[in-house]
């Protein structure tokens, strides 16, 4: 269920909003004059969302590249080559 509160609660009940976003791991939606204005969430939740977005973007990019080229790489060969290069650097 969405937690919607007036923006004045951010000033008047900051501790309660902070507790809510950390305990529930859900954002609090703030309204101004009856309209959505901003969202407050914990830093942990924000990091999770941005990490998921970055991963999704990278997966989409790799899928597009796979469609545009017929070249394929064997995992075991690639892993062996990378292992050799890492050993050389050490």
mmCIF file of the C-alpha atoms, coordinates in Angstrom:
data_MODEL
# 
_entry.id   MODEL 
# 
loop_
_atom_site.group_PDB 
_atom_site.id 
_atom_site.type_symbol 
_atom_site.label_atom_id 
_atom_site.label_alt_id 
_atom_site.label_comp_id 
_atom_site.label_asym_id 
_atom_site.label_entity_id 
_atom_site.label_seq_id 
_atom_site.pdbx_PDB_ins_code 
_atom_site.Cartn_x 
_atom_site.Cartn_y 
_atom_site.Cartn_z 
_atom_site.occupancy 
_atom_site.B_iso_or_equiv 
_atom_site.pdbx_formal_charge 
_atom_site.auth_seq_id 
_atom_site.auth_comp_id 
_atom_site.auth_asym_id 
_atom_site.auth_atom_id 
_atom_site.pdbx_PDB_model_num 
ATOM 1  C CA . UNK A 1 1  ? 0.000  0.000   0.000   1.00 0.00 ? 1  UNK A CA 1 
ATOM 2  C CA . UNK A 1 2  ? 1.306  3.445   -0.892  1.00 0.00 ? 2  UNK A CA 1 
ATOM 3  C CA . UNK A 1 3  ? 2.299  5.730   1.949   1.00 0.00 ? 3  UNK A CA 1 
ATOM 4  C CA . UNK A 1 4  ? 1.159  9.209   0.864   1.00 0.00 ? 4  UNK A CA 1 
ATOM 5  C CA . UNK A 1 5  ? 1.643  12.190  3.136   1.00 0.00 ? 5  UNK A CA 1 
ATOM 6  C CA . UNK A 1 6  ? 1.554  15.968  2.825   1.00 0.00 ? 6  UNK A CA 1 
ATOM 7  C CA . UNK A 1 7  ? 4.932  17.611  2.348   1.00 0.00 ? 7  UNK A CA 1 
ATOM 8  C CA . UNK A 1 8  ? 4.491  19.474  5.650   1.00 0.00 ? 8  UNK A CA 1 
ATOM 9  C CA . UNK A 1 9  ? 4.973  16.089  7.388   1.00 0.00 ? 9  UNK A CA 1 
ATOM 10 C CA . UNK A 1 10 ? 8.574  16.121  6.185   1.00 0.00 ? 10 UNK A CA 1 
ATOM 11 C CA . UNK A 1 11 ? 9.209  19.147  8.388   1.00 0.00 ? 11 UNK A CA 1 
ATOM 12 C CA . UNK A 1 12 ? 6.843  18.289  11.237  1.00 0.00 ? 12 UNK A CA 1 
ATOM 13 C CA . UNK A 1 13 ? 7.332  14.503  11.438  1.00 0.00 ? 13 UNK A CA 1 
ATOM 14 C CA . UNK A 1 14 ? 10.740 13.865  9.920   1.00 0.00 ? 14 UNK A CA 1 
ATOM 15 C CA . UNK A 1 15 ? 11.692 11.196  12.473  1.00 0.00 ? 15 UNK A CA 1 
ATOM 16 C CA . UNK A 1 16 ? 8.494  9.261   11.763  1.00 0.00 ? 16 UNK A CA 1 
ATOM 17 C CA . UNK A 1 17 ? 9.043  9.392   7.986   1.00 0.00 ? 17 UNK A CA 1 
ATOM 18 C CA . UNK A 1 18 ? 12.658 8.296   8.416   1.00 0.00 ? 18 UNK A CA 1 
ATOM 19 C CA . UNK A 1 19 ? 11.599 5.385   10.599  1.00 0.00 ? 19 UNK A CA 1 
ATOM 20 C CA . UNK A 1 20 ? 8.919  4.385   8.083   1.00 0.00 ? 20 UNK A CA 1 
ATOM 21 C CA . UNK A 1 21 ? 11.229 4.308   5.046   1.00 0.00 ? 21 UNK A CA 1 
ATOM 22 C CA . UNK A 1 22 ? 13.912 2.358   6.898   1.00 0.00 ? 22 UNK A CA 1 
ATOM 23 C CA . UNK A 1 23 ? 11.652 -0.198  8.578   1.00 0.00 ? 23 UNK A CA 1 
ATOM 24 C CA . UNK A 1 24 ? 9.327  -0.863  5.659   1.00 0.00 ? 24 UNK A CA 1 
ATOM 25 C CA . UNK A 1 25 ? 11.909 -0.416  2.861   1.00 0.00 ? 25 UNK A CA 1 
ATOM 26 C CA . UNK A 1 26 ? 9.102  1.355   1.001   1.00 0.00 ? 26 UNK A CA 1 
ATOM 27 C CA . UNK A 1 27 ? 9.124  4.962   -0.172  1.00 0.00 ? 27 UNK A CA 1 
ATOM 28 C CA . UNK A 1 28 ? 6.937  7.718   1.229   1.00 0.00 ? 28 UNK A CA 1 
ATOM 29 C CA . UNK A 1 29 ? 5.193  9.855   -1.391  1.00 0.00 ? 29 UNK A CA 1 
ATOM 30 C CA . UNK A 1 30 ? 4.847  13.517  -0.477  1.00 0.00 ? 30 UNK A CA 1 
ATOM 31 C CA . UNK A 1 31 ? 2.162  15.789  -1.861  1.00 0.00 ? 31 UNK A CA 1 
ATOM 32 C CA . UNK A 1 32 ? 2.044  19.556  -2.221  1.00 0.00 ? 32 UNK A CA 1 
ATOM 33 C CA . UNK A 1 33 ? -1.371 21.179  -2.585  1.00 0.00 ? 33 UNK A CA 1 
ATOM 34 C CA . UNK A 1 34 ? -2.871 17.744  -3.216  1.00 0.00 ? 34 UNK A CA 1 
ATOM 35 C CA . UNK A 1 35 ? -0.503 16.807  -6.034  1.00 0.00 ? 35 UNK A CA 1 
ATOM 36 C CA . UNK A 1 36 ? 2.493  14.471  -6.006  1.00 0.00 ? 36 UNK A CA 1 
ATOM 37 C CA . UNK A 1 37 ? 5.686  16.419  -5.406  1.00 0.00 ? 37 UNK A CA 1 
ATOM 38 C CA . UNK A 1 38 ? 8.489  14.090  -4.293  1.00 0.00 ? 38 UNK A CA 1 
ATOM 39 C CA . UNK A 1 39 ? 9.413  10.673  -2.962  1.00 0.00 ? 39 UNK A CA 1 
ATOM 40 C CA . UNK A 1 40 ? 11.491 9.925   0.129   1.00 0.00 ? 40 UNK A CA 1 
ATOM 41 C CA . UNK A 1 41 ? 13.255 6.572   0.430   1.00 0.00 ? 41 UNK A CA 1 
ATOM 42 C CA . UNK A 1 42 ? 16.130 5.064   2.352   1.00 0.00 ? 42 UNK A CA 1 
ATOM 43 C CA . UNK A 1 43 ? 19.605 5.205   0.871   1.00 0.00 ? 43 UNK A CA 1 
ATOM 44 C CA . UNK A 1 44 ? 19.724 1.403   0.799   1.00 0.00 ? 44 UNK A CA 1 
ATOM 45 C CA . UNK A 1 45 ? 16.537 1.245   -1.292  1.00 0.00 ? 45 UNK A CA 1 
ATOM 46 C CA . UNK A 1 46 ? 17.828 3.957   -3.632  1.00 0.00 ? 46 UNK A CA 1 
ATOM 47 C CA . UNK A 1 47 ? 21.113 2.089   -4.162  1.00 0.00 ? 47 UNK A CA 1 
ATOM 48 C CA . UNK A 1 48 ? 19.203 -1.122  -4.909  1.00 0.00 ? 48 UNK A CA 1 
ATOM 49 C CA . UNK A 1 49 ? 16.994 0.615   -7.459  1.00 0.00 ? 49 UNK A CA 1 
ATOM 50 C CA . UNK A 1 50 ? 19.902 2.324   -9.220  1.00 0.00 ? 50 UNK A CA 1 
ATOM 51 C CA . UNK A 1 51 ? 21.949 -0.889  -9.248  1.00 0.00 ? 51 UNK A CA 1 
ATOM 52 C CA . UNK A 1 52 ? 19.031 -2.757  -10.818 1.00 0.00 ? 52 UNK A CA 1 
ATOM 53 C CA . UNK A 1 53 ? 18.675 -0.009  -13.425 1.00 0.00 ? 53 UNK A CA 1 
ATOM 54 C CA . UNK A 1 54 ? 22.363 -0.149  -14.323 1.00 0.00 ? 54 UNK A CA 1 
ATOM 55 C CA . UNK A 1 55 ? 22.279 -3.942  -14.627 1.00 0.00 ? 55 UNK A CA 1 
ATOM 56 C CA . UNK A 1 56 ? 19.125 -3.818  -16.773 1.00 0.00 ? 56 UNK A CA 1 
ATOM 57 C CA . UNK A 1 57 ? 20.708 -1.207  -19.060 1.00 0.00 ? 57 UNK A CA 1 
ATOM 58 C CA . UNK A 1 58 ? 23.881 -3.296  -19.469 1.00 0.00 ? 58 UNK A CA 1 
ATOM 59 C CA . UNK A 1 59 ? 21.832 -6.418  -20.238 1.00 0.00 ? 59 UNK A CA 1 
ATOM 60 C CA . UNK A 1 60 ? 19.798 -4.521  -22.829 1.00 0.00 ? 60 UNK A CA 1 
ATOM 61 C CA . UNK A 1 61 ? 22.981 -3.146  -24.388 1.00 0.00 ? 61 UNK A CA 1 
ATOM 62 C CA . UNK A 1 62 ? 24.507 -6.629  -24.608 1.00 0.00 ? 62 UNK A CA 1 
ATOM 63 C CA . UNK A 1 63 ? 21.318 -8.068  -26.139 1.00 0.00 ? 63 UNK A CA 1 
ATOM 64 C CA . UNK A 1 64 ? 21.344 -5.356  -28.834 1.00 0.00 ? 64 UNK A CA 1 
ATOM 65 C CA . UNK A 1 65 ? 25.001 -6.013  -29.584 1.00 0.00 ? 65 UNK A CA 1 
ATOM 66 C CA . UNK A 1 66 ? 24.359 -9.770  -29.789 1.00 0.00 ? 66 UNK A CA 1 
ATOM 67 C CA . UNK A 1 67 ? 21.606 -9.126  -32.359 1.00 0.00 ? 67 UNK A CA 1 
ATOM 68 C CA . UNK A 1 68 ? 23.839 -6.869  -34.458 1.00 0.00 ? 68 UNK A CA 1 
ATOM 69 C CA . UNK A 1 69 ? 26.796 -9.250  -34.813 1.00 0.00 ? 69 UNK A CA 1 
ATOM 70 C CA . UNK A 1 70 ? 27.096 -12.968 -35.590 1.00 0.00 ? 70 UNK A CA 1 
ATOM 71 C CA . UNK A 1 71 ? 30.335 -13.243 -33.594 1.00 0.00 ? 71 UNK A CA 1 
ATOM 72 C CA . UNK A 1 72 ? 30.090 -15.485 -30.525 1.00 0.00 ? 72 UNK A CA 1 
ATOM 73 C CA . UNK A 1 73 ? 32.647 -16.321 -27.836 1.00 0.00 ? 73 UNK A CA 1 
ATOM 74 C CA . UNK A 1 74 ? 33.141 -19.612 -26.036 1.00 0.00 ? 74 UNK A CA 1 
ATOM 75 C CA . UNK A 1 75 ? 32.986 -19.103 -22.277 1.00 0.00 ? 75 UNK A CA 1 
ATOM 76 C CA . UNK A 1 76 ? 35.704 -21.598 -21.372 1.00 0.00 ? 76 UNK A CA 1 
ATOM 77 C CA . UNK A 1 77 ? 38.134 -20.189 -23.955 1.00 0.00 ? 77 UNK A CA 1 
ATOM 78 C CA . UNK A 1 78 ? 37.452 -16.611 -22.886 1.00 0.00 ? 78 UNK A CA 1 
ATOM 79 C CA . UNK A 1 79 ? 37.810 -17.478 -19.188 1.00 0.00 ? 79 UNK A CA 1 
ATOM 80 C CA . UNK A 1 80 ? 41.126 -19.240 -19.863 1.00 0.00 ? 80 UNK A CA 1 
ATOM 81 C CA . UNK A 1 81 ? 42.448 -16.230 -21.791 1.00 0.00 ? 81 UNK A CA 1 
ATOM 82 C CA . UNK A 1 82 ? 41.418 -13.854 -19.012 1.00 0.00 ? 82 UNK A CA 1 
ATOM 83 C CA . UNK A 1 83 ? 42.992 -16.121 -16.381 1.00 0.00 ? 83 UNK A CA 1 
ATOM 84 C CA . UNK A 1 84 ? 46.276 -16.130 -18.341 1.00 0.00 ? 84 UNK A CA 1 
ATOM 85 C CA . UNK A 1 85 ? 46.268 -12.341 -18.600 1.00 0.00 ? 85 UNK A CA 1 
ATOM 86 C CA . UNK A 1 86 ? 45.611 -11.990 -14.868 1.00 0.00 ? 86 UNK A CA 1 
ATOM 87 C CA . UNK A 1 87 ? 48.470 -14.389 -14.068 1.00 0.00 ? 87 UNK A CA 1 
ATOM 88 C CA . UNK A 1 88 ? 50.807 -12.383 -16.317 1.00 0.00 ? 88 UNK A CA 1 
ATOM 89 C CA . UNK A 1 89 ? 49.954 -9.194  -14.402 1.00 0.00 ? 89 UNK A CA 1 
ATOM 90 C CA . UNK A 1 90 ? 50.659 -10.822 -11.055 1.00 0.00 ? 90 UNK A CA 1 
# 
